[in-house]
Amino acid sequence: MKRVAIFISGGGSNMVSLVDDMTGDHPARPCLVLSNNADAGGLAKAAARGIPTAVVDHRPFGGDREAFQAALRAELDKAAPDILCLAGFMRVLTASFVTPWRGRMLNIHPSLLPKYRGLHTHARALEAGDAEHGCTVHEVTPELDEGPILGQARIAVNPGDTPDSLAARVLVQEHRLYPAVLRRFAAGDRTPVAL
């Protein structure tokens, strides 16, 4: 049984979809939900599900990323996860943190990578006049939003869509895609999922 740690910064809706899927014959179980924000709504949702939580606030580190990442590592060492899932974790992690996790760390990104790495993906898809948009689960590498793609879910862009309406429809797909990819990944299968 694989142990999964999940990093969040906000409400944790993707974390909830992952955790609620990790039951029955699933090859993994959650062992930690960690946030860089003590007010993250997802922490209470994790605690209500009986999952250990931790907070490592990035602000006291004053831009010292290595010290912040050392504090993250200390929490991970206690929980001893096999897989690390980023689920709306709004801090960029550097190579010194990411490299030891290569092949064991996943992220969900709200675009059809390699399009629209980084932020404001929904507005960028609309500005470009894209006919379709969606989300991607990928392995995390030191380069931002660059790692091997493990799954994508696609939606049509509708006339009259706004960044908010697109984001809401993509989020529904995120909640389907991420659990499907994690289930496969935890069983040792890296075949991409297409929804």
Wavefront OBJ file of the C-alpha trace (Angstrom):
o trace
v 0.000 0.000 0.000
v 1.543 3.308 -1.111
v 1.488 6.274 1.261
v 0.463 9.609 -0.288
v 1.186 13.125 0.981
v -0.852 15.956 -0.554
v 0.244 19.621 -0.602
v -2.471 22.305 -0.747
v -2.736 26.085 -0.374
v -6.509 26.648 -0.372
v -9.855 24.899 -0.233
v -8.448 21.521 -1.158
v -11.159 20.367 -3.563
v -8.675 18.278 -5.578
v -7.241 16.875 -2.356
v -10.759 15.819 -1.308
v -11.334 14.080 -4.652
v -8.028 12.205 -4.256
v -8.633 11.233 -0.629
v -12.227 10.148 -1.157
v -11.065 7.846 -3.982
v -8.352 6.198 -1.848
v -10.585 3.490 -0.396
v -11.355 -0.154 -1.069
v -9.032 -1.717 -3.640
v -7.121 1.527 -4.267
v -3.349 0.844 -4.079
v -2.672 3.963 -1.954
v -3.799 5.733 1.199
v -3.330 9.353 2.349
v -0.765 9.854 5.122
v -0.479 13.678 5.287
v -2.117 16.865 4.024
v 0.286 19.802 4.253
v -0.378 23.478 3.549
v 1.735 26.621 3.382
v -1.340 28.510 4.627
v -2.746 27.927 8.133
v -6.129 29.260 6.945
v -6.411 26.800 4.033
v -9.937 25.364 4.065
v -8.611 21.997 2.945
v -6.914 21.415 6.298
v -10.242 21.120 8.118
v -11.582 18.843 5.350
v -8.550 16.562 5.744
v -8.802 16.528 9.536
v -12.511 15.673 9.294
v -11.465 12.619 7.251
v -8.964 11.557 9.907
v -5.872 12.485 7.870
v -2.880 14.006 9.680
v -2.267 17.654 8.710
v 0.680 20.034 8.949
v 1.312 23.697 8.185
v 4.614 25.161 7.012
v 3.953 28.868 6.479
v 6.327 30.211 3.819
v 6.112 33.814 5.059
v 8.460 33.610 8.084
v 11.199 32.323 5.744
v 11.221 35.705 3.976
v 12.040 34.393 0.532
v 14.608 31.829 1.736
v 13.265 28.988 -0.377
v 15.856 26.466 0.781
v 14.946 26.984 4.445
v 11.220 26.723 3.603
v 11.835 23.525 1.649
v 13.918 22.092 4.507
v 10.915 22.631 6.786
v 8.676 20.882 4.219
v 11.131 17.961 4.073
v 11.080 17.654 7.869
v 7.286 17.165 7.788
v 7.565 14.666 4.929
v 10.247 12.714 6.799
v 7.784 12.254 9.700
v 4.982 11.047 7.422
v 7.225 8.860 5.199
v 5.130 9.083 2.002
v 5.894 7.112 -1.166
v 4.119 9.579 -3.471
v 3.706 13.364 -3.226
v 0.699 15.033 -4.904
v 0.557 18.798 -5.426
v -3.097 19.857 -5.402
v -3.325 23.618 -5.704
v -0.040 24.217 -3.862
v 0.817 27.798 -4.811
v 4.552 27.793 -4.115
v 7.203 26.990 -6.703
v 9.489 24.208 -5.471
v 13.127 24.282 -6.617
v 15.297 21.501 -8.012
v 16.815 20.723 -4.603
v 13.354 19.726 -3.352
v 11.938 18.216 -6.530
v 14.874 16.116 -7.757
v 14.862 13.534 -4.916
v 11.127 13.015 -5.627
v 11.562 12.495 -9.378
v 9.191 9.791 -10.570
v 7.151 9.980 -7.331
v 5.656 13.492 -7.443
v 2.506 14.551 -9.303
v 0.850 17.881 -10.040
v -2.436 18.925 -11.638
v -2.343 21.969 -13.906
v -5.392 23.776 -15.368
v -4.418 23.714 -19.038
v -3.674 21.213 -21.781
v 0.095 21.194 -21.365
v 2.419 22.054 -23.017
v 0.091 25.034 -23.560
v -0.119 27.714 -20.868
v 2.439 26.804 -18.238
v 2.189 28.971 -15.128
v -0.758 31.160 -14.136
v -3.928 32.658 -15.695
v -4.438 29.631 -17.948
v -8.178 30.124 -18.540
v -7.823 33.749 -19.637
v -4.908 32.806 -21.882
v -6.907 30.023 -23.579
v -9.753 32.487 -24.259
v -7.369 35.174 -25.553
v -5.852 32.638 -27.949
v -9.304 31.680 -29.292
v -8.812 28.002 -28.400
v -11.654 25.622 -29.264
v -10.791 23.320 -26.382
v -9.234 23.637 -22.964
v -8.773 21.347 -20.003
v -6.356 20.074 -17.389
v -3.243 17.939 -17.168
v -1.728 15.693 -14.518
v 2.029 15.424 -14.913
v 5.092 14.235 -13.078
v 6.900 17.115 -11.401
v 10.388 17.978 -12.622
v 12.548 20.999 -11.750
v 11.219 22.857 -14.821
v 7.797 24.451 -14.134
v 4.876 22.427 -15.605
v 7.291 20.437 -17.800
v 7.269 16.833 -16.551
v 5.947 13.744 -18.366
v 2.184 13.940 -18.935
v 0.178 11.235 -17.147
v -3.330 12.346 -18.097
v -5.450 15.040 -19.698
v -9.148 15.896 -19.618
v -10.604 18.111 -22.351
v -13.626 20.392 -22.534
v -15.010 22.502 -25.376
v -14.676 26.263 -25.076
v -18.181 27.701 -25.464
v -19.155 31.078 -26.966
v -19.526 33.503 -24.099
v -17.173 31.615 -21.774
v -15.317 33.711 -19.223
v -12.181 32.711 -17.310
v -14.452 31.919 -14.326
v -16.904 29.776 -16.300
v -14.020 27.877 -17.909
v -12.307 27.416 -14.552
v -15.490 25.970 -13.039
v -15.926 23.444 -15.859
v -12.241 22.499 -15.865
v -12.371 21.932 -12.096
v -15.096 19.307 -12.556
v -12.710 17.475 -14.910
v -9.785 17.907 -12.494
v -11.808 16.072 -9.847
v -12.271 13.146 -12.275
v -8.782 13.117 -13.796
v -6.484 13.392 -10.776
v -7.960 10.406 -8.885
v -7.913 8.282 -12.064
v -4.241 9.093 -12.678
v -3.194 8.565 -9.036
v -4.935 5.181 -8.880
v -3.047 4.053 -11.988
v 0.247 5.659 -10.938
v 0.189 4.107 -7.452
v -0.204 0.700 -9.097
v 2.951 1.369 -11.140
v 1.152 2.190 -14.408
v 2.277 5.400 -16.157
v 0.048 4.938 -19.204
v -1.581 8.363 -19.791
v -5.277 8.730 -18.926
v -7.443 10.577 -21.459
v -10.881 11.917 -20.412
l 1 2 3 4 5 6 7 8 9 10 11 12 13 14 15 16 17 18 19 20 21 22 23 24 25 26 27 28 29 30 31 32 33 34 35 36 37 38 39 40 41 42 43 44 45 46 47 48 49 50 51 52 53 54 55 56 57 58 59 60 61 62 63 64 65 66 67 68 69 70 71 72 73 74 75 76 77 78 79 80 81 82 83 84 85 86 87 88 89 90 91 92 93 94 95 96 97 98 99 100 101 102 103 104 105 106 107 108 109 110 111 112 113 114 115 116 117 118 119 120 121 122 123 124 125 126 127 128 129 130 131 132 133 134 135 136 137 138 139 140 141 142 143 144 145 146 147 148 149 150 151 152 153 154 155 156 157 158 159 160 161 162 163 164 165 166 167 168 169 170 171 172 173 174 175 176 177 178 179 180 181 182 183 184 185 186 187 188 189 190 191 192 193 194 195
